[in-house]
Amino acid sequence: MVDKSLKSKFDRGAKKYDRQRHQIIPNLDQMYSIMTELASCKIPGPKILDLGAGTGLLTNYMLKKYSRGHFTLLDISDEMLNIARERFKGNPNFKFINGDYLEADFVEKYDIVISSLSIHHLKDHSKRIIYSKIYESLNIGGIFLNLDQVYAPSLENEDIYQRNWFEKIELKSLSPSETGIIFDRMKHDRPATLENNLKWLKSCGFTNVDVFYKYYNFCILYGKK
């Protein structure tokens, strides 16, 4: 189960979330562009599931590639999803599910499952559970792409990760209340090491497991069914 207190924190910051993402996540547009490039599918209208979809930032990139795609956005924060609903208003190929993706039943099969900066909020045993659920929800040949934070293999490297991140955060452009909300959310971060994430993906059955991008504590993980 996702920490319910995290839901309230994302609800509070929903209206300013999009702007803040670019101010606190280095190279966000580049990472989303790489995710979109990697989302390869021979079907012109693939079924795509976005876990922890938030306001639909990443889905918006995917929509530009797959204008005929069928998208399901799942997020614990209804306030975030309301922004996504407005963003994709009028497109009949969108579904929005407000709920905890650890508890939700994935009744459909998908060609692509994506997630961005969400799964690191889970405890390690829950990460393994969601990876397994994702694998089972994919069609044969389907792919999973996860842009997320990872923990360094050593305390010394983790210190380098964190120093770099805080040097890149554009705090001056944020109000004190915005900064407070962001740092409050960061208290819920529970990243695992890159090595463990890759091991868990392989143990679920994913093949071609790889890291296609890494910038300090941010990386893009890939797996295929």
N, C-alpha and C positions, 0 to 999 in steps of 0.2 A: 504493500500500500504506500502511495506517495504521501509524504508528510502534509497533512491538511493545513498546517500553518503556512506552508509555502504557497498554497492556493490564495490565501488572503493577501499575501505579499505581491503576487503577480496581479491580482485584481486591482490593488491600490495603484500599481504602476502602469496599468494597461494603456492609458491615453498617451503617455510619453514614451512608451516602450520602443517604438520604431526609431525615434531620434536617438535615444540612449544607446541602442545596440551598436550603432556606428561609432559612438564616442567611447565605449568601454571594451569593444572587441576589436583588436587589431586585424586589419586585412579582411574584414567581413565580406565585402563585395567580391574580393578575389576568391575567398573560400566558397561562397555561394555559386560563383561562376564555375569553379572546378567541380563542385557537386553536380551542377547541371550538365556539364560535359560528360561526367561519368555515368549519368543516368541514361544508359543506353538501352534502347528497346526497339525491336523490329515492328512492334505493333504501333500504328499511328495514333491510336487512342488508348494508351495503357491505363490500367487502374493503379493509382498511386495513393498510398497511405502516408500521411505526415503525422508522426507521433510527437506530442508536445508542440503542436503546430503554432501555438501563440496567435499572433496577429496575421499569420500567413506570409511572412516575409520570404521564407525559402520557397514555399509553394508558388509564390508569384514568379519566381525565376523559372520554376519548372513549367508553369503555364505558358510562358513565352516560347518554350521548346516544344511543348505538347499542347497545342491549342485545342486539340480534340480529346485530350485526356479526361479521365474521370477521377476526381480527387475526393478523398475523405480526410478531413482535418479533425484530429482528436486532441483535446487539451483539457486540463483540469480547471482552468480559469474561464468561466463563461464571459467575463469582461473582455478577455483577450479575443475570444472567439467572436464576440459581437463586432469587433473591429474587422476581423477576417470576413465575417458575413457581409459587412458593408463594402469591403474591398472587392469581393467577388460577386456582388449583387447582380442578379439578372442572368448569371450563368447557371443553367440547369444541371450541369455536370459536377456540382459540388454538394457534398454532405458534410455536416458539422456535428460532431459528437462531443458533448461536454461530459467528461468523466476521467477516471483514473485508468491509464492504459494497462496497468498491472492487473486490474480487476475486469476490464472490459473484455467481452467475447469478440474475437475477430472472426465473424461468421463468413466473411467474404474472402476470396483469394485475390492477391495483388501481384502485379508485375514488378512494382518498385515500392519499397518502403524506405522512407527518409526520416531522419530526425536531426535536430540541430540544437545543441547546447541544452539538452534536457536530461538525458539518461545519467549524466554524472551526478544528478541529485539523488539517485537511488543508492541504497546500501548494496554491497557487492553481491549478496545472494539474490537480490532483486534484479540486478543487472543481468545475471545469468538467466533468470526467469524470463525477462522481457526479450532477451536474445533468442531464447528457445521459441517463444510465442511468435516472434517475427519470422523465424525460419519456417514454422508450420503454416504461417499465413501466406507465404509466397508460392506462386506457381513455379513449376520446374523451369529453371533458367532465370528466375527472378533475382533481383539484386537488392541488397540492403546497403544504404549509405548513411553513415553517422558522423556528423561534424560535432566534435565534443572536446571536453577538457580531459587531460590525463595527468596523473601524478608522476613525478620524476622517479627514476630508479634509485636515487640517493637523495639524502637531505641536502647535500651541497648543491646538486643540480636543481632541486626544488626551489632553493633560495634564488638561484639564477632565474628560473621560470618566473617567480613572483616579482622579483625586482624588475625584470623586463616588462611584465604586464603593467605594473603600477606606473612605470615611466611612460607607458603609451596611453594610459587612460586620460581623457581630456576632462579633468575635473573642473577646470576653470569655467567651462561652459555650462556646468550643471548647478542648479540651485542647491542650497544645503539640504532641503527636504528630499530632492531627487537623489543626492549623494547618500543620504541616510537609508533610503529605500533600497538602493543598489547594494550597499554594503551589508544591509540586513539580509538580503537574498543570498549574498555570497556566503553567509554563515551556514547555509544549507548545502554547500558544495561538498560532495563526497567522491571525488574522482579516484579511479583506480589506475594502476600503472598501465602503460601501453602494452607491455608484455602480457598482463592478465587479460586485458580486453581481447587481444588476439587469440589467446588460448581459449577463452570462453566461446568466442565465435566459432572456432574450429571444433570444439567439443559438441556444439549444437548440430554440426553437420555442414556448416558453410564451407565452400571450396574457394580457391583463388583469394583467400583472405590476405588483405594487403593494407598498407598505409600509403595513400596517394598524395598526402600533403601533411607536413608537420612544421609548425612554427612554435617553438618552445612548448607550452602546455596545450596548444590547440592542434588538433589533427583531424583528418578525414579517414575513417575506417571503411573498408569495402569487403563485402562477402557475397557469394553467389550460391544459389540453391541448384 
